[in-house]
Amino acid sequence: MTRKRARVSYNELSEDELYEPQQPLRAPNRRRKGFLKGIPNLPIDILHEIFSHLDPLDLLHLARSNKAFRSFLFNKNVIGVWRSAREHIEGLPPCPPYLSEPAYANLAFSPHCHECLTGNIQNVLWTFNIRYCNKCKTKLTVDSYMLGGRGGYAAGLTADMFCQTLGERRRIIYHKPEVEAIWQKWLASSEDEQVRAKFMQERRELVEQINHHASLCIKWTEARKTTRSEELQQLKQAKIDTVVQRLTALGWGAELEAMKPHYSQLAEHSLVRGAKKMNDKTWQSVQPSLIIFMKKCRKDRLVSLRRRELQMRLNWLMEVVKAKSPALRTTDSDFGPAFVDLALMPEIRDIAELPSSKPVTKEMFEALGEVVPLLTKRWMINAEERLEHIAREGLPSLPYLISPLTLACTFFDCMSCKRRDMQYRSVVGHDCLHQRYYSYCRDDDISYFYQDLAMATDHCRPWSCQNLTIGRATRRAQTILEACGLDPLITTHGDLKELKPRLRCKTCSRPGVRMVMSWRTAVDHARTAHSSIEQEEAEWEMVNENEAKIAHDLETKKADSLFDDYYPSVLWSCARCTITLTRNLPFAQVMDHLRRQHGVVNPTVQDKDIYPSSDSPDLIVRPVMIVSNKLTLDNLTPVERKFWVKGGGGCYDFEKLGIQDPILVKSEDSQQDTEKTAT
């Protein structure tokens, strides 16, 4: 019965008390401390009724809260309370006879390690009726029930007497405490065979019973996980639907429409992917972050639309370029512009980069097909001008009216791949001038999109000769041409092809042994044999016509073996592809490409499926050895024999060939000495 509040008459209050501020009345506290301490003193039938509506985990928590609840719930007379609580769990198998109801509830629902009491352990070993963390599982399980082989297999124990399960790497493991207990009982009954036989039979029946119940519990666990996963998925989907509805109301419908049907980007956001419900209060806290996220999604959507639009225009341009190009590429095709070079020309970019608000059709690119040959010619002229600018740095005295690219002495070196002694026109198709391009995701500058996509389509960057420099072979070639009696500043490849001069390396020659070679071989020989500090500088001398003819005949005889050694170094390109990715490849790789990508079963050069790349190494003839017939092969040094074998050689009468060699002078002096001695 509540007490009535005493009435206060304002007439009885003094003036000071009347105008004194009154203290606000506090709301009654409904949560009184110690309110539930009297529950254990309730009648037993009321406690039975209350506890029968709880779950097994709730009963475990109550039993662990104080001694009164523990003594009551662990009493055998209230086993029905545990049974009623277990029946609330759908699909849970009945309690096995070898476990008590509290122990069964602890095994199935209490998420603690039974050894070290570590929390949140979901790994239940049902065949062992235990719950272990990974550390305790490793410590308290064994790989064999023999425990180090005590007694051996002749002791009588068999595997079907022990509970077992699969461990790591699907290995069979046993419960160590159980194995030790069984061994103790087994060794204690060693004198009575009947007791042992009965023990074995009981163990086998118990193991079979445990395995059967464990299989039921495993199925229940899996079903419970599946059900819980479905519930969480439904909660997450409901949360996503709520967020989508609220964002749509704020005007983000276009971005959300692009995320359909699963809204994967939004669902992966840290503020959305949880299963907690989204109410008005929660929405107010997450709304600013989600607005920032949606702004980023809008930017990404517009970027994606722009990139798709530009890619479609580049595909139209690719079709036009293919239509205006030969059906099959050849070596001469490597000296022209790649697709990326044409795509980045101003005339094409002015159309391809028009904003989305202006219509761009395929017919506009087809109209560009008429100017593609003119653009190609202009590109080749521009490439020649850039190469001429580099070449003139090494030929400062060359007149302006003479192009250095036509001169035989002009060589280029690549600073990127360290390749040496390249000449025009093969240097135009050098692989490093179209560097590979692998980045496709730069979105910080919208003006860069078109260039990025153009390079990604052709898998390379635009042609650039910034890695080229005038080669060191240029100065060597000038010295060699001067030795031939030619002016290096006017001598062209055509002049040398007509003259076919042959030179002798005076440094590598000696009396009776002459190393003769072509002018191009001489340039390569000067680099490989006379370029380092410890090597002697090469000196050159032009040979007469007879010796030049002999050198030419020796080179012809070794042409087949020379080509056999040169062939593996040749690079090949696919004649059917427009992009640069399939150029300058080894023979086996380009053949595999044609079979896989183009369905050509047996690609050949004769069918023009492949062609030798312009970036292949130059075929350089080897030096030949012209030896006097007054010497034998035994008189040659190992190095001279090596050149003889690889490049060819022969013994000749130097006097008949008109060769002025010191060995002839020595021969005449020795003959005169012999005549004087005889006189």
Disulfide bonds with the S-S distance in Angstrom:
none
